[in-house]
Amino acid sequence: MLRAAETGEKLFQTHCAPCHGAKGEGGRGANLAVRKLPRAPDDAALASIVANGIPGTQMPATRMTAEESAALVRFVRSLGRTQTAAVPGDRAHGEQLFWSKGNCGQCHTVGARGGHIGPDLSDIGARRGPAYLRTSILEPEAEIPENFASYRKVIYIPDNYLRVHAVTRDGKEVTGARVDEDTFTIQIRDDRDQLYSFRKDELRELRKDWGKSPMPSFKGVFSDAELQDIVAYLASLQGAS
Amino acid sequence: MKPFWILCACAVGLSAQVPYERILQSAAEPASWLTYSGNYLGHRYSALKQIDRSNVSRLKLAWMYQTNDLNQFETTPLVADGVMYISEPPSHAAALDLRTGRPLWMFRRTIPSDVRACCGQVNRGLAILDNTVYLATLDAHLLALDAKTGHVLWDTVVADYKTGYSITVAPLAVRGKVIVGMAGGEYGVRGFIDAYDAKTGKRAWRFWTVPGPGEAGHETWLGDSWKNGAATTWVTGVYDPDLNLIYWGTGNPGPDYDGDVRRGEDLYADSVVAVDADAGKLKWHFQFTPHDTHDWDATQTPILIDGNFRGSPRKLLVVANRNGFMYVLDRRSGEFLTGKAFAKQTWAKGLDDRGRPVLVPGMDPKPEGSVAYPGVHGGTNWFSQSYSPQTGLMYVAMREEGTTFYRATAEYKTGAIYTAGGIHGLPGVEPSGAIEALDPATAEKKWEFPLHSPPWAGVLSTAGGLVFGGTNEGNVFALDASTGKPLWDFQAGAPAQGNPISYEFAGKQYVAMTAGRVLMVFGVE
């Protein structure tokens, strides 16, 4: 029988670390090494997230015993008491670059500002670690988020911005992000922010470009220092508090 | 349209509203739906043909009934003599007016807060016999309710819910008896099938699906592991009145993912058992997944067909199993006749000539995870399959979704979850599904209609040449039973998680099915 602390860490390394990082520093999953977890104000809420996942995100549900869950929750809480290194860089300069040189707001929203074609970044600093953010800027297709891999009973609206290309029977072509889909219909937002709803039997072709992103790589566009500043800015975006 | 009072008058004065003989002869009255699968043979087929390929595109809502509970609405309605009888989550029942859907009575049961239900506080339907409807509850009681008023006639404790037992199954009423199964396979219970005297509620027999000391099959369990061996019976079985045999599917062995503590074949988990209806004695069994470590319950309602196999008439039992294979058995003896994968599967090279899987090595769950198809929810799940005597095909809602299975060690504690491991979905793979038409004599696939995601709803076939079903995105739909071509669909706004039925009222055919919290009844204007 393992002691509770060891059990918690072992469970964390098996189930959580692949996304949240070995020390909970974040990656494709949120940074858990923080004093307050925005979605889990108390231990019961954290245990519930472990048990049920977070619908509409990549966070899956994991079945475990009450003892395992308690041990894991204790371990996750302990991560927030360790001092983690601050993200280096000039946040204010990063913000300036985001809206000017990068023109990121053409597609992305922060707060009330920006476009709708790409994912909302208002709380991206709470959802992704700095290393993941840096990679996403340099290689947007390095990892395209998907939301359909969890243990689930109910399908939620896709938020993975899957690139799709549709051709209607009369030859009209639409390329954009999948907003929603069921067996008989699909809803698409094109790159000019126009929303379409098709019955699939009206389409001659429906292609899904798994792994594709309309976002350009910023490799060679930003200097290393600028990149560091942008990552610092993105890491600071924690959503409405 | 006939005046309503005429229909009421027909029912008044009958002392036994739905006697056993009426259920037995259900083929003679397709206007009704008298038992979970429409008939004792598990066909979930309606001989009504007013709604057909030519007019199904004009199907419209006639009425809706909404439940207040937030759990999945999985009921199969029963229809008899102008009344629809439904169960609602968690363990409620109601009788509805067939013209309007307005309740004629409602039975509400308070469920203790400490009941355990792994996968939702649900109920899958009622049974009816004579003037009584039967409801099995999450706190593991079986209730007899007066079909006219909903008043409790008797209330029998089936098992102690505090030890992890619960009941979600629709009971099966046969001659003088009510058969009921149980759930709790993730809580280390020991499975059984029970029969109760329909009049008194007194237990007539119990068949333990995990044999005790001294019984055949006990040796397939390591040490005391049989005590928590699960093999639960949470989906309604079928009945062959000529052979007087009940056929019932059993669930996963417990604990789900760690097979080391229960080395052996773990009988009668993941099996279909044939037990005689009078005494509950085992006639034969067939185990689909020996020593399962992937939670592949074999609880799917089997289908009984008097058909031909390789040119000779045979009494068949056919079922598409959660493990990804479809099986054709001789239901007199349990002999395996043929089988074939109907869903994506990676755990077996195939089936041998006795129907046992030829295993791919290394597929058991591991502490670091091990990927398998079908995933934990199987190539299909609890929801019903259908057989159409008109097309000679069976129809299955198929799921394609892999899972990473993790093994851990677990200590059994009374009433606590006992799975010994966990599961994750596969990143980067969008799961899918289909409605498949399969030949029940050869297990060959005839057509498939792709679904956007793995379904959680069953199918109904009708003499109108149609197959009805539902999707997890809220579509309910009708397909051409011969070709799979979609002919009608309707967006219900929440996942379909029940089994459709069809019936006739005032000379018109209707189709009823649930999605979200709503029971919808459709007819052609």
Interface residues (C-beta under 8 A of the other chain):
Chain A: T14 H15 Q58 P60 T62 R63 M64 T65 A66 E68 E146 F148 A149 S150 Y151 R152 K153 V154 I155 E181 D182 T183 F184 T185 D201 W210
Chain B: Q72 C119 G120 E186 P367 E368 G369 V376 T403 Y406 A408 A410 A416 I417 T419 G422 I423 H424 G425 L426 P427 G428 V429 E430 P431 P450 L451 H452 S453 W456 T471 N472 E473 G474 N475 F477 P486 D489 Q491 P495
